[in-house]
């Protein structure tokens, strides 16, 4: 037996030189030079390659591109941190560049409370040329002080105000709710009159539905009529009275510590430091491309790095094989943490992902036509405070394609959903999720909808707790929306959730062995496909069905129900199985008659009696040995709560405190 070839080590340090040989004693200075050394090493026979990056901050002004040229299947290439290593897409602003605002013309633009408090930075003098957009996704610069995101100057400083009314230009009604398609809003009070001379004022709001937000430029303000006219195009769902909004990107509203603003014409940054007199690291995000992009690479790992301060995503992985982001910190991003598309067996594991503008991790791989698995994964990650800028449909994890897995993640603190899924045969299991859906309504912690062909996805042994959405129709723990079908939902624990399950008229779903504890509602299963959703049942749903080869193997053998769905009352919730679910001190199930008539509903226990949980005060809902549930519902399988959530391993040597 031959010994495995030894890995080649290449060293990088901020104090090195690209004229060096890349040894520990004589490291390179840049990642690009190290990449060239990796290419050279891979040209010769041998083992893998390790790029060891010395502690420090490495400012990236362009994406680190890693391709097939930078990798070889079976010869691992690892880019790893030897200590705290930051790959930053931002500019560190020196303290010497921060001056107290003193010019009378500038002071006049500030609120009286901010005079003497706000600092100015001449960005042009620091070489900044691209000031980006105030609100456009991926183009929006942000300010970070001591690694904390600051707030673009806004009013009110927290929360929202409500639209007093909408001017009736193109009135319309949706689901019985009246609104208008044109963005002319009537406001209360006099505050917006202050914004008339602001050059780039915006509003951010939930304009019609509490699950659809958008940033809109202000075109005009009429203080006499108390009207705001928003820029075109209008929001897709229109506008209506009593919906929520706030104003932002307003220098005149820079009136609190932690707020900031860029005058793009003058090239000047203004900010009010969050704490007075303390030295601070001040960073402005500049890069609008990923910090690292892997394309058609194989066996490449990023390990132990901190990726931060860019306007877009941190890492993009496309059409790669066995590439991995391991034990990294991804934070303070305008876009998403990691996006994986195409390829196979790529993943994100043991990472901390937080303060991101959009999603945490997106997985999309496998071939739906052939139902070939992608094998991508997101495991043992701590993902929190996501969806900061793009507030809706920016989940901690998005799982699409075929045969991908999200497991043992801890997810919390977000305005909208936690996990969005589609495709086929994906598994989402052993995740703990809490305090999401905090700003929205008609929202699910786990969410999918409007496609009969999205089937075989497994939601198993997840723990969802402390979730309640403030918007219309509230929050659901598991939301199979608008005729979503074919999901397998087994062994989940839902505790103190506004509504544990909302099943929107779908077919062939399995809801089995779930534990619902002290939720507002337990399980609601409606028949919307026979009512207001008829147009979708006869339009969008058949179109999506016909886009897939459902009449041919492996589809026809894996999902035979699809062969007859169009001829079998397609709007009716048929073929569903609801068995052995425990509803404890929660509102009883509400099921449309077709669910029972055309499905299997049996052996579900609804009770307020003590069921013998080990320690409900500490959210331990495992069963005691003498639990009455063991005899009252003999087929109920104990849920392995001890396996749920983060785990200690080589990538995560310790767990975060609660």
C-alpha positions as a printed NumPy array, in Angstrom:
array([[  0.   ,   0.   ,   0.   ],
       [  1.385,   3.377,  -0.977],
       [  1.307,   6.31 ,   1.447],
       [ -0.919,   9.204,   0.45 ],
       [  0.968,  12.062,  -1.163],
       [  1.671,  14.907,   1.237],
       [ -0.198,  18.169,   0.744],
       [  1.673,  21.214,  -0.531],
       [  1.476,  24.225,   1.815],
       [  1.324,  27.767,   0.491],
       [  1.414,  30.687,   2.912],
       [ -0.105,  34.171,   2.678],
       [  0.428,  37.104,   5.029],
       [ -0.386,  40.786,   4.927],
       [  3.279,  41.419,   5.718],
       [  4.493,  39.133,   2.924],
       [  5.485,  39.85 ,  -0.654],
       [  4.312,  38.383,  -3.917],
       [  7.988,  38.166,  -4.865],
       [  8.461,  35.577,  -2.106],
       [  8.288,  31.811,  -2.55 ],
       [  5.098,  31.287,  -0.493],
       [  6.802,  29.387,   2.318],
       [  6.038,  29.934,   5.999],
       [  9.204,  32.018,   6.287],
       [  8.581,  33.922,   3.064],
       [  4.807,  34.144,   2.512],
       [  3.005,  35.736,  -0.376],
       [  1.086,  38.974,   0.195],
       [ -2.056,  38.351,  -1.862],
       [ -4.604,  35.64 ,  -2.437],
       [ -4.216,  36.018,  -6.198],
       [ -0.527,  35.161,  -6.011],
       [ -1.369,  32.16 ,  -3.822],
       [ -3.913,  31.05 ,  -6.42 ],
       [ -1.225,  31.032,  -9.085],
       [  0.954,  28.923,  -6.803],
       [ -1.952,  26.48 ,  -6.377],
       [ -2.227,  26.173, -10.142],
       [  1.478,  25.51 , -10.435],
       [  1.367,  22.848,  -7.704],
       [ -1.563,  21.054,  -9.325],
       [  0.321,  20.72 , -12.612],
       [  2.641,  18.214, -11.027],
       [  1.802,  14.876,  -9.475],
       [  1.169,  14.861,  -5.774],
       [ -1.44 ,  15.281,  -3.095],
       [ -3.653,  18.188,  -2.222],
       [ -2.792,  21.82 ,  -1.633],
       [ -3.316,  23.923,   1.476],
       [ -3.312,  27.719,   1.394],
       [ -2.604,  28.931,   4.919],
       [ -3.651,  32.543,   5.486],
       [ -2.056,  34.429,   8.372],
       [ -4.224,  36.538,  10.711],
       [ -5.262,  39.935,   9.427],
       [ -7.745,  41.8  ,   7.24 ],
       [ -7.431,  41.277,   3.505],
       [ -9.376,  43.866,   1.568],
       [-10.688,  42.478,  -1.711],
       [-11.311,  44.901,  -4.554],
       [-12.307,  42.131,  -6.951],
       [-13.733,  38.651,  -6.585],
       [-11.401,  35.779,  -5.797],
       [-12.288,  33.466,  -8.697],
       [-11.619,  29.741,  -8.261],
       [-12.301,  27.521, -11.279],
       [-11.367,  24.135, -12.695],
       [ -7.869,  25.517, -13.225],
       [ -7.569,  25.973,  -9.435],
       [ -8.644,  22.45 ,  -8.473],
       [ -8.419,  18.771,  -9.307],
       [-10.923,  16.046,  -8.41 ],
       [ -9.447,  13.884,  -5.692],
       [ -6.743,  16.421,  -4.804],
       [ -8.291,  18.626,  -2.113],
       [ -7.47 ,  22.313,  -2.137],
       [ -8.114,  23.985,   1.209],
       [ -7.991,  27.743,   1.797],
       [ -7.808,  28.045,   5.56 ],
       [ -7.315,  30.674,   8.225],
       [ -4.433,  30.407,  10.669],
       [ -6.14 ,  32.626,  13.244],
       [ -8.636,  35.43 ,  12.671],
       [ -8.667,  36.147,   8.949],
       [-11.085,  38.658,   7.446],
       [-11.806,  38.821,   3.744],
       [-13.451,  42.211,   3.464],
       [-15.228,  43.913,   0.611],
       [-15.214,  47.203,   2.45 ],
       [-13.062,  50.25 ,   3.019],
       [-11.647,  50.831,   6.489],
       [-12.125,  54.525,   7.127],
       [ -9.287,  56.037,   9.168],
       [-10.158,  58.124,  12.216],
       [ -8.235,  61.031,  10.679],
       [-10.784,  61.206,   7.834],
       [-13.735,  61.667,  10.223],
       [-14.432,  65.347,  10.92 ],
       [-17.231,  66.928,  12.935],
       [-19.691,  68.73 ,  10.641],
       [-19.079,  72.444,  10.999],
       [-19.972,  74.149,   7.718],
       [-23.155,  76.244,   8.135],
       [-24.75 ,  74.879,   4.944],
       [-24.28 ,  71.299,   6.132],
       [-25.399,  72.065,   9.666],
       [-28.596,  73.594,   8.295],
       [-29.481,  70.251,   6.692],
       [-29.15 ,  68.393,   9.988],
       [-31.725,  68.054,  12.715],
       [-30.943,  70.371,  15.632],
       [-30.312,  67.391,  17.9  ],
       [-27.588,  66.094,  15.558],
       [-25.496,  69.257,  15.316],
       [-22.155,  68.732,  16.991],
       [-22.674,  64.961,  16.979],
       [-22.425,  64.009,  13.312],
       [-19.116,  63.286,  11.58 ],
       [-18.385,  63.713,   7.881],
       [-16.02 ,  61.762,   5.627],
       [-14.913,  62.951,   2.197],
       [-15.208,  59.641,   0.348],
       [-13.796,  61.035,  -2.886],
       [-10.624,  61.984,  -1.067],
       [-10.336,  58.341,   0.022],
       [-10.593,  57.18 ,  -3.587],
       [-14.21 ,  56.005,  -3.506],
       [-15.888,  56.451,  -6.878],
       [-18.838,  54.074,  -6.73 ],
       [-21.449,  55.288,  -4.243],
       [-23.926,  52.651,  -5.309],
       [-27.666,  52.952,  -4.872],
       [-29.574,  53.943,  -1.78 ],
       [-31.809,  50.861,  -1.819],
       [-31.17 ,  48.655,  -4.899],
       [-30.349,  45.024,  -3.96 ],
       [-26.658,  44.237,  -4.357],
       [-25.805,  47.878,  -5.026],
       [-26.51 ,  49.365,  -1.623],
       [-23.464,  50.42 ,   0.432],
       [-23.638,  49.983,   4.176],
       [-21.77 ,  51.359,   7.154],
       [-20.436,  49.066,   9.869],
       [-18.945,  50.303,  13.125],
       [-17.158,  47.791,  15.327],
       [-18.649,  45.038,  13.181],
       [-22.231,  46.195,  13.76 ],
       [-24.48 ,  47.378,  10.89 ],
       [-25.578,  50.963,  11.237],
       [-28.987,  52.356,  10.247],
       [-29.53 ,  54.371,   7.096],
       [-31.088,  57.606,   8.369],
       [-34.828,  57.083,   8.676],
       [-38.123,  58.13 ,  10.191],
       [-39.464,  56.889,  12.464],
       [-36.255,  55.632,  14.02 ],
       [-37.922,  52.295,  14.786],
       [-41.012,  50.54 ,  13.504],
       [-43.52 ,  51.891,  11.021],
       [-46.261,  54.425,  10.498],
       [-49.5  ,  53.633,   8.69 ],
       [-50.903,  54.93 ,   5.434],
       [-53.86 ,  57.17 ,   6.288],
       [-55.448,  56.56 ,   2.883],
       [-54.657,  56.044,  -0.801],
       [-55.816,  58.396,  -3.547],
       [-58.259,  56.577,  -5.792],
       [-56.638,  56.601,  -9.228],
       [-57.079,  52.932, -10.214],
       [-59.124,  51.307,  -7.442],
       [-59.274,  47.532,  -7.256],
       [-60.256,  44.792,  -4.835],
       [-58.314,  41.618,  -4.008],
       [-59.71 ,  38.919,  -1.704],
       [-62.337,  41.409,  -0.603],
       [-59.777,  44.048,   0.371],
       [-59.921,  47.437,  -1.341],
       [-56.856,  49.308,  -2.554],
       [-55.422,  51.214,  -5.489],
       [-52.835,  50.28 ,  -8.074],
       [-51.208,  53.741,  -8.155],
       [-48.827,  54.906,  -5.426],
       [-50.27 ,  58.187,  -4.189],
       [-50.505,  58.031,  -0.406],
       [-52.227,  60.26 ,   2.099],
       [-50.256,  60.727,   5.302],
       [-50.96 ,  61.98 ,   8.795],
       [-49.065,  64.734,  10.569],
       [-46.531,  67.128,   9.072],
       [-43.268,  65.186,   9.153],
       [-42.97 ,  64.461,   5.397],
       [-42.889,  68.192,   4.662],
       [-39.295,  68.113,   5.947],
       [-38.301,  65.769,   3.13 ],
       [-39.217,  67.96 ,   0.14 ],
       [-35.639,  69.004,  -0.549],
       [-34.061,  65.606,   0.055],
       [-32.58 ,  64.459,  -3.292],
       [-33.028,  60.677,  -2.944],
       [-35.735,  60.071,  -0.367],
       [-37.329,  56.621,  -0.251],
       [-40.088,  54.745,   1.516],
       [-39.976,  51.099,   2.485],
       [-43.281,  49.431,   3.117],
       [-45.649,  46.497,   3.071],
       [-47.895,  48.233,   0.585],
       [-50.799,  45.803,   0.198],
       [-49.924,  42.39 ,   1.627],
       [-47.927,  41.711,   4.757],
       [-45.731,  39.233,   2.871],
       [-44.582,  41.595,   0.11 ],
       [-42.303,  44.551,   0.837],
       [-40.635,  46.978,  -1.536],
       [-38.487,  50.118,  -1.476],
       [-39.955,  52.988,  -3.473],
       [-38.458,  56.353,  -4.423],
       [-40.449,  59.441,  -3.516],
       [-41.349,  61.421,  -6.631],
       [-43.182,  64.286,  -4.974],
       [-44.53 ,  65.524,  -1.646],
       [-47.547,  67.835,  -1.429],
       [-47.636,  69.22 ,   2.144],
       [-50.908,  71.077,   1.567],
       [-52.764,  67.937,   0.475],
       [-50.597,  65.709,   2.695],
       [-49.827,  63.423,  -0.198],
       [-46.734,  61.469,  -1.229],
       [-46.404,  60.35 ,  -4.842],
       [-44.168,  57.324,  -5.274],
       [-41.961,  56.578,  -8.262],
       [-42.767,  54.157, -11.06 ],
       [-43.24 ,  51.323, -11.587],
       [-45.94 ,  50.893,  -8.993],
       [-45.824,  48.057,  -6.527],
       [-47.143,  44.881,  -8.155],
       [-49.956,  44.397,  -5.634],
       [-50.854,  48.077,  -5.319],
       [-51.39 ,  50.044,  -2.117],
       [-54.014,  50.262,   0.582],
       [-55.028,  52.138,   3.679],
       [-53.504,  51.224,   7.062],
       [-50.5  ,  49.41 ,   5.601],
       [-47.067,  50.029,   7.124],
       [-44.112,  52.074,   5.887],
       [-41.178,  54.184,   7.009],
       [-38.998,  56.76 ,   5.245],
       [-35.255,  56.369,   4.744],
       [-32.156,  57.836,   3.082],
       [-32.854,  61.27 ,   4.542],
       [-30.057,  63.466,   5.87 ],
       [-32.58 ,  65.609,   7.739],
       [-33.625,  62.503,   9.7  ],
       [-30.085,  61.644,  10.819],
       [-31.038,  62.317,  14.438],
       [-29.841,  59.368,  16.533],
       [-26.601,  57.522,  17.322],
       [-25.981,  54.748,  14.815],
       [-27.573,  56.503,  11.829],
       [-25.754,  57.441,   8.623],
       [-26.254,  58.903,   5.136],
       [-24.283,  59.391,   1.892],
       [-24.609,  62.566,  -0.161],
       [-23.875,  60.958,  -3.534],
       [-23.489,  64.214,  -5.415],
       [-20.885,  65.554,  -3.004],
       [-19.363,  62.172,  -2.228],
       [-19.656,  62.73 ,   1.525],
       [-20.562,  60.217,   4.212],
       [-22.291,  61.498,   7.348],
       [-22.691,  59.398,  10.48 ],
       [-23.476,  59.711,  14.158],
       [-21.202,  57.268,  16.036],
       [-23.105,  54.803,  18.217],
       [-20.913,  55.624,  21.224],
       [-19.201,  58.902,  21.994],
       [-15.464,  59.254,  22.411],
       [-14.555,  55.621,  21.823],
       [-12.138,  54.458,  19.147],
       [-13.947,  52.483,  16.487],
       [-13.421,  50.435,  13.362],
       [-15.494,  52.146,  10.677],
       [-16.06 ,  50.216,   7.432],
       [-18.037,  51.133,   4.325],
       [-18.99 ,  48.224,   2.051],
       [-17.9  ,  48.69 ,  -1.554],
       [-17.755,  45.385,  -3.477],
       [-20.974,  44.557,  -5.294],
       [-19.758,  41.159,  -6.526],
       [-19.207,  38.006,  -4.443],
       [-16.08 ,  37.984,  -2.343],
       [-15.326,  34.448,  -3.546],
       [-16.743,  32.698,  -6.599],
       [-16.228,  28.993,  -7.337],
       [-17.187,  27.926, -10.848],
       [-16.713,  24.347, -12.131],
       [-14.232,  23.635,  -9.377],
       [-13.875,  20.34 ,  -7.494],
       [-12.726,  19.456,  -3.982],
       [-12.147,  23.046,  -2.85 ],
       [-12.808,  24.069,   0.764],
       [-12.902,  27.495,   2.406],
       [-12.243,  26.946,   6.115],
       [-12.248,  29.201,   9.152],
       [-12.458,  32.49 ,   7.246],
       [-14.519,  35.562,   8.082],
       [-16.167,  37.016,   4.984],
       [-17.712,  40.423,   5.468],
       [-18.605,  43.924,   4.321],
       [-19.702,  43.544,   0.726],
       [-22.837,  44.839,  -0.964],
       [-23.753,  41.473,  -2.471],
       [-23.211,  37.814,  -1.575],
       [-20.161,  36.434,   0.184],
       [-19.685,  33.15 ,  -1.713],
       [-21.099,  31.892,  -5.006],
       [-20.629,  28.216,  -5.927],
       [-21.77 ,  27.191,  -9.411],
       [-21.535,  23.819, -11.148],
       [-18.946,  22.519,  -8.691],
       [-18.306,  19.082,  -7.212],
       [-17.555,  18.471,  -3.531],
       [-16.793,  22.09 ,  -2.685],
       [-17.413,  23.298,   0.834],
       [-17.63 ,  26.355,   3.069],
       [-16.575,  25.065,   6.464],
       [-16.424,  26.701,   9.909],
       [-16.538,  30.184,   8.398],
       [-18.175,  33.37 ,   9.659],
       [-20.251,  35.231,   7.074],
       [-21.581,  38.53 ,   8.338],
       [-22.423,  42.103,   7.518],
       [-23.401,  41.413,   3.919],
       [-25.794,  43.284,   1.69 ],
       [-26.795,  40.099,  -0.09 ],
       [-26.766,  36.425,   0.849],
       [-24.221,  34.279,   2.617],
       [-23.651,  31.333,   0.271],
       [-25.376,  30.411,  -2.978],
       [-24.886,  26.886,  -4.393],
       [-26.285,  26.183,  -7.865],
       [-25.751,  23.127, -10.02 ],
       [-23.045,  20.548,  -9.567],
       [-23.161,  18.013,  -6.745],
       [-22.12 ,  17.284,  -3.174],
       [-21.33 ,  20.877,  -2.22 ],
       [-22.208,  22.284,   1.154],
       [-22.043,  24.763,   3.988],
       [-21.287,  23.347,   7.412],
       [-20.327,  24.597,  10.844],
       [-20.698,  28.235,   9.803],
       [-22.028,  31.298,  11.621],
       [-24.083,  33.436,   9.242],
       [-25.661,  36.633,  10.528],
       [-26.462,  40.251,   9.753],
       [-26.978,  39.406,   6.082],
       [-29.172,  41.501,   3.834],
       [-30.917,  38.589,   2.15 ],
       [-30.755,  34.799,   2.582],
       [-28.292,  32.721,   4.557],
       [-27.741,  29.686,   2.307],
       [-29.334,  28.684,  -0.994],
       [-29.076,  25.098,  -2.239],
       [-30.158,  24.169,  -5.749],
       [-28.826,  21.024,  -7.36 ],
       [-29.845,  17.784,  -8.987],
       [-31.851,  17.113, -12.127],
       [-35.616,  17.311, -11.754],
       [-36.28 ,  15.702, -15.132],
       [-34.488,  12.523, -14.101],
       [-34.924,  12.971, -10.327],
       [-31.156,  12.665,  -9.935],
       [-30.026,  13.902,  -6.52 ],
       [-27.738,  16.892,  -6.15 ],
       [-26.456,  15.946,  -2.716],
       [-25.888,  19.532,  -1.572],
       [-26.147,  20.242,   2.15 ],
       [-26.39 ,  22.924,   4.815],
       [-25.596,  21.39 ,   8.192],
       [-24.764,  22.549,  11.701],
       [-24.944,  26.248,  10.848],
       [-26.048,  29.059,  13.155],
       [-28.026,  31.455,  10.955],
       [-29.658,  34.498,  12.491],
       [-30.587,  38.121,  11.833],
       [-31.021,  37.495,   8.11 ],
       [-33.303,  39.325,   5.694],
       [-32.086,  42.691,   7.019],
       [-32.567,  44.547,   3.73 ],
       [-34.675,  42.269,   1.539],
       [-37.258,  41.577,   4.2  ],
       [-39.445,  38.94 ,   2.547],
       [-38.614,  35.582,   0.938],
       [-35.058,  35.815,   2.243],
       [-34.902,  32.612,   4.229],
       [-32.123,  31.285,   6.371],
       [-32.035,  28.353,   3.956],
       [-33.578,  27.824,   0.523],
       [-33.684,  24.222,  -0.68 ],
       [-34.592,  23.46 ,  -4.301],
       [-33.708,  20.92 ,  -6.93 ],
       [-33.531,  17.227,  -5.993],
       [-32.012,  15.319,  -3.119],
       [-30.49 ,  18.117,  -1.033],
       [-30.422,  18.355,   2.753],
       [-30.646,  20.991,   5.505],
       [-30.049,  19.57 ,   8.977],
       [-29.034,  20.473,  12.521],
       [-29.16 ,  24.209,  11.91 ],
       [-30.099,  26.801,  14.537],
       [-32.145,  29.572,  12.937],
       [-33.653,  32.653,  14.568],
       [-34.479,  36.362,  14.398],
       [-35.859,  37.283,  11.02 ],
       [-38.796,  39.227,   9.588],
       [-40.205,  36.544,   7.287],
       [-39.81 ,  32.818,   6.584],
       [-36.978,  30.579,   7.755],
       [-36.86 ,  27.762,   5.177],
       [-38.301,  27.913,   1.659],
       [-38.335,  24.709,  -0.329],
       [-39.293,  23.306,  -3.699],
       [-38.217,  20.565,  -6.056],
       [-38.224,  16.91 ,  -5.043],
       [-36.88 ,  14.461,  -2.474],
       [-35.154,  17.108,  -0.355],
       [-34.766,  16.549,   3.38 ],
       [-35.055,  19.217,   6.083],
       [-34.524,  17.685,   9.493],
       [-33.295,  18.235,  13.041],
       [-33.362,  22.028,  12.783],
       [-34.281,  24.329,  15.662],
       [-36.056,  27.51 ,  14.587],
       [-37.486,  30.325,  16.695],
       [-38.403,  34.013,  16.608],
       [-38.828,  34.294,  12.849],
       [-41.797,  35.729,  10.89 ],
       [-41.528,  38.693,  13.261],
       [-42.573,  41.443,  10.835],
       [-44.936,  39.764,   8.392],
       [-48.21 ,  37.905,   7.979],
       [-49.598,  34.983,   5.943],
       [-46.138,  33.488,   6.376],
       [-44.675,  30.103,   7.278],
       [-41.521,  29.071,   9.103],
       [-41.257,  26.282,   6.494],
       [-42.906,  27.345,   3.25 ],
       [-43.757,  26.007,  -0.196],
       [-46.691,  26.436,  -2.547],
       [-48.519,  26.34 ,  -5.882],
       [-46.986,  23.315,  -7.577],
       [-48.299,  19.735,  -7.666],
       [-44.915,  18.53 ,  -8.944],
       [-43.054,  19.621,  -5.795],
       [-43.16 ,  16.201,  -4.092],
       [-41.307,  13.832,  -1.872],
       [-39.821,  16.554,   0.328],
       [-39.365,  15.481,   3.946],
       [-39.731,  17.768,   6.986],
       [-38.696,  15.619,   9.904],
       [-37.807,  16.107,  13.577],
       [-37.636,  19.896,  13.5  ],
       [-38.301,  21.991,  16.614],
       [-40.199,  25.221,  15.899],
       [-41.04 ,  27.507,  18.795],
       [-41.957,  31.054,  19.775],
       [-43.311,  32.252,  16.433],
       [-46.125,  34.748,  15.872],
       [-46.438,  37.096,  12.898],
       [-48.041,  40.512,  13.367],
       [-49.478,  40.835,   9.86 ],
       [-52.748,  39.731,   8.294],
       [-53.368,  35.963,   8.749],
       [-50.368,  35.633,  11.05 ],
       [-47.601,  33.018,  11.106],
       [-47.688,  29.259,  10.629],
       [-45.037,  26.787,  11.655],
       [-45.412,  24.657,   8.533],
       [-47.212,  26.275,   5.605],
       [-48.044,  24.181,   2.56 ],
       [-49.602,  27.051,   0.651],
       [-51.959,  27.123,  -2.307],
       [-52.395,  23.428,  -3.124],
       [-48.837,  22.396,  -2.222],
       [-48.798,  18.61 ,  -2.434],
       [-46.805,  15.508,  -1.722],
       [-44.858,  16.695,   1.333],
       [-43.963,  14.276,   4.134],
       [-44.107,  15.995,   7.53 ],
       [-43.176,  13.641,  10.359],
       [-42.112,  13.957,  13.97 ],
       [-41.879,  17.722,  14.296],
       [-42.403,  19.61 ,  17.563],
       [-44.235,  22.942,  17.402],
       [-44.436,  24.969,  20.611],
       [-46.03 ,  28.372,  21.102],
       [-46.603,  28.978,  17.397],
       [-49.557,  31.129,  16.333],
       [-50.753,  28.354,  14.023],
       [-48.816,  25.119,  13.869],
       [-49.953,  23.973,  10.387],
       [-51.732,  25.683,   7.544],
       [-52.372,  23.329,   4.641],
       [-53.79 ,  25.209,   1.682],
       [-55.909,  22.64 ,  -0.089],
       [-53.134,  20.408,  -1.414],
       [-53.074,  16.685,  -2.144],
       [-51.135,  13.594,  -1.087],
       [-49.49 ,  15.177,   1.943],
       [-48.486,  13.071,   4.943],
       [-48.845,  14.807,   8.335],
       [-47.833,  12.203,  10.869],
       [-46.556,  11.83 ,  14.425],
       [-46.178,  15.575,  15.025],
       [-46.4  ,  17.155,  18.468],
       [-48.267,  20.467,  18.754],
       [-47.904,  22.118,  22.174],
       [-49.632,  25.299,  23.379],
       [-50.16 ,  26.719,  19.901],
       [-52.946,  29.136,  19.035],
       [-54.266,  26.854,  16.312],
       [-53.112,  23.314,  15.654],
       [-53.879,  22.116,  12.121],
       [-56.024,  23.972,   9.593],
       [-56.57 ,  22.212,   6.268],
       [-58.788,  24.08 ,   3.814],
       [-60.25 ,  23.476,   0.358],
       [-59.317,  26.749,  -1.344],
       [-58.826,  24.987,  -4.681],
       [-62.618,  24.633,  -4.872],
       [-63.171,  28.333,  -4.196],
       [-61.143,  31.478,  -4.699],
       [-58.131,  29.565,  -6.053],
       [-59.97 ,  27.983,  -8.998],
       [-58.185,  30.114, -11.608],
       [-54.806,  28.944, -10.359],
       [-55.981,  25.313, -10.321],
       [-56.948,  25.578, -13.98 ],
       [-54.059,  27.843, -15.03 ],
       [-50.736,  27.982, -13.202],
       [-50.882,  24.517, -11.675],
       [-51.449,  22.571, -14.947],
       [-48.758,  24.657, -16.631],
       [-46.226,  23.656, -13.987],
       [-47.351,  20.051, -14.189],
       [-46.915,  19.905, -17.954],
       [-43.443,  21.438, -17.679],
       [-42.271,  18.195, -16.031],
       [-42.119,  14.698, -17.644],
       [-44.735,  13.36 , -15.245],
       [-46.077,  10.765, -17.728],
       [-42.669,   9.077, -18.083],
       [-40.446,   7.142, -15.665],
       [-39.106,   7.865, -13.153],
       [-41.882,  10.4  , -12.573],
       [-44.746,   8.107, -13.536],
       [-43.556,   5.38 , -11.15 ],
       [-42.436,   7.667,  -8.329],
       [-45.491,   9.923,  -8.384],
       [-48.357,   7.979,  -9.995],
       [-50.923,  10.352,  -8.473],
       [-49.9  ,  12.999, -11.006],
       [-51.086,  10.822, -13.904],
       [-54.732,  11.373, -12.971],
       [-54.716,  14.67 , -11.101],
       [-56.196,  16.743, -13.946],
       [-59.158,  14.363, -14.263],
       [-59.739,  13.839, -10.543],
       [-61.248,  17.062,  -9.2  ],
       [-57.846,  18.792,  -9.184],
       [-58.998,  21.509,  -6.803],
       [-60.063,  19.033,  -4.134],
       [-57.678,  18.179,  -1.245],
       [-57.521,  14.433,  -1.892],
       [-55.182,  11.702,  -0.77 ],
       [-53.896,  13.385,   2.375],
       [-52.887,  11.394,   5.463],
       [-53.183,  12.882,   8.957],
       [-52.396,  10.252,  11.56 ],
       [-51.006,   9.999,  15.092],
       [-50.586,  13.713,  15.638],
       [-50.74 ,  14.961,  19.229],
       [-52.511,  18.266,  19.826],
       [-51.733,  19.387,  23.371],
       [-53.413,  22.44 ,  24.911],
       [-53.977,  23.943,  21.482],
       [-57.062,  24.69 ,  19.424],
       [-58.497,  21.58 ,  17.784],
       [-57.921,  20.705,  14.151],
       [-60.043,  22.44 ,  11.531],
       [-60.37 ,  20.272,   8.433],
       [-62.351,  20.855,   5.251],
       [-64.819,  17.969,   4.699],
       [-62.972,  16.748,   1.593],
       [-59.812,  16.116,   3.655],
       [-61.602,  13.459,   5.67 ],
       [-63.793,  12.191,   2.825],
       [-60.938,  11.63 ,   0.353],
       [-58.046,  11.008,   2.723],
       [-57.037,   9.242,   5.921],
       [-57.587,  11.036,   9.221],
       [-57.223,   8.8  ,  12.26 ],
       [-55.548,   8.205,  15.615],
       [-54.969,  11.901,  16.329],
       [-55.04 ,  12.895,  20.007],
       [-56.385,  16.286,  21.08 ],
       [-56.065,  16.816,  24.814],
       [-55.256,  19.186,  27.654],
       [-54.32 ,  16.349,  30.034],
       [-50.803,  16.018,  31.363],
       [-48.869,  13.846,  28.916],
       [-45.738,  13.346,  30.979],
       [-43.163,  15.452,  29.178],
       [-39.729,  15.397,  30.796],
       [-39.295,  19.152,  31.396],
       [-41.69 ,  21.381,  29.475],
       [-40.446,  24.49 ,  31.333],
       [-37.112,  23.94 ,  29.578],
       [-38.765,  22.962,  26.3  ],
       [-37.846,  19.309,  26.708],
       [-40.836,  17.48 ,  25.274],
       [-39.338,  14.02 ,  25.348],
       [-41.594,  11.499,  27.017],
       [-41.012,  10.168,  30.504],
       [-40.955,   6.397,  30.81 ],
       [-44.389,   6.482,  32.443],
       [-45.879,   9.052,  30.059],
       [-49.647,   8.504,  29.589],
       [-49.124,   9.162,  25.898],
       [-47.458,   5.782,  25.531],
       [-50.738,   4.062,  26.37 ],
       [-53.215,   6.613,  25.022],
       [-51.593,   6.634,  21.575],
       [-49.474,   3.456,  21.388],
       [-48.285,   4.058,  17.837],
       [-46.839,   7.487,  18.599],
       [-43.069,   7.394,  18.092],
       [-40.901,   9.376,  20.538],
       [-39.262,  12.401,  18.923],
       [-35.447,  12.545,  19.349],
       [-35.178,  16.096,  20.677],
       [-31.669,  15.415,  21.935],
       [-30.535,  15.213,  18.304],
       [-32.163,  18.47 ,  17.204],
       [-30.152,  21.648,  16.623],
       [-26.449,  22.399,  16.641],
       [-23.95 ,  19.75 ,  17.62 ],
       [-20.329,  19.843,  18.722],
       [-17.856,  18.568,  16.134],
       [-14.505,  19.485,  14.609],
       [-16.021,  22.447,  12.765],
       [-17.999,  23.684,  15.784],
       [-16.03 ,  22.931,  18.966],
       [-18.49 ,  24.812,  21.19 ],
       [-22.16 ,  25.767,  21.117],
       [-23.528,  29.309,  21.433],
       [-25.233,  30.227,  24.684],
       [-28.988,  30.527,  24.763]])
